[in-house]
Amino acid sequence: MYSGIVHCADLGHVPVVVLVLEGGHMTLNTAYQAIKTETPVLVLAGSGRAADFIASAYEKPLVKA
């Protein structure tokens, strides 16, 4: 779905980044798909909903069970 680079006939390869501002469940899916393909994801913490959810999860330390 995402490759981190989009091919445009006139421009060749164009770098891609996913920007998360607010958003809902589809935004979470879009960010997840981008991360799976190593496409950079920029999250604006404080913009609400999905962006805040991703930002808070990123800030929490990983706890090994």
Backbone torsions as a table, in degrees:
resi	resn	phi	psi	omega
1	MET	NA	-53.8	178.4
2	TYR	-115.6	143.6	178.0
3	SER	-125.8	-2.8	-177.6
4	GLY	86.0	-15.8	177.1
5	ILE	-139.2	134.6	178.1
6	VAL	-108.5	137.0	178.0
7	HIS	-93.3	123.8	175.8
8	CYS	-116.0	131.7	-176.0
9	ALA	-54.3	-40.4	-176.3
10	ASP	-85.2	-26.3	-172.0
11	LEU	-109.9	-9.2	-174.2
12	GLY	81.7	-135.5	-179.5
13	HIS	-93.7	132.5	-178.6
14	VAL	-118.1	123.7	177.9
15	PRO	-61.8	148.2	-177.3
16	VAL	-126.0	143.8	170.9
17	VAL	-136.7	143.8	176.9
18	VAL	-96.2	127.9	179.0
19	LEU	-107.9	122.5	-178.7
20	VAL	-108.1	111.8	174.6
21	LEU	-124.7	115.7	-177.3
22	GLU	58.1	-124.2	175.5
23	GLY	92.3	171.6	-179.4
24	GLY	-129.6	-151.5	-175.6
25	HIS	-64.3	-32.0	178.0
26	MET	-69.9	-32.4	176.1
27	THR	-65.2	-40.3	176.3
28	LEU	-60.1	-42.8	179.2
29	ASN	-65.5	-43.0	179.2
30	THR	-61.4	-45.2	178.8
31	ALA	-63.5	-41.7	178.9
32	TYR	-61.2	-47.3	179.4
33	GLN	-61.8	-39.5	179.2
34	ALA	-64.3	-44.8	-179.8
35	ILE	-63.1	-39.2	178.9
36	LYS	-59.5	-31.3	-178.5
37	THR	-102.2	14.8	177.9
38	GLU	61.9	28.2	172.4
39	THR	-82.0	130.1	-179.8
40	PRO	-60.2	141.5	178.1
41	VAL	-124.7	123.5	177.4
42	LEU	-107.5	121.4	-176.1
43	VAL	-112.7	126.7	178.0
44	LEU	-94.7	96.1	178.8
45	ALA	-62.9	140.7	179.8
46	GLY	93.7	-4.5	-179.9
47	SER	-87.0	-8.2	174.2
48	GLY	110.2	167.1	174.0
49	ARG	35.1	-115.0	-173.0
50	ALA	-60.7	-39.9	180.0
51	ALA	-61.7	-43.4	179.3
52	ASP	-68.1	-36.5	178.1
53	PHE	-62.8	-47.1	179.7
54	ILE	-64.7	-44.6	-178.7
55	ALA	-62.4	-42.3	-179.1
56	SER	-68.7	-36.4	177.9
57	ALA	-67.4	-37.5	179.8
58	TYR	-66.4	-35.8	-176.8
59	GLU	-77.3	-19.3	-178.7
60	LYS	-78.9	137.0	177.4
61	PRO	-69.4	147.4	176.5
62	LEU	-74.5	133.7	180.0
63	VAL	-113.1	121.3	177.8
64	LYS	-83.0	134.3	-178.9
65	ALA	-83.6	NA	NA
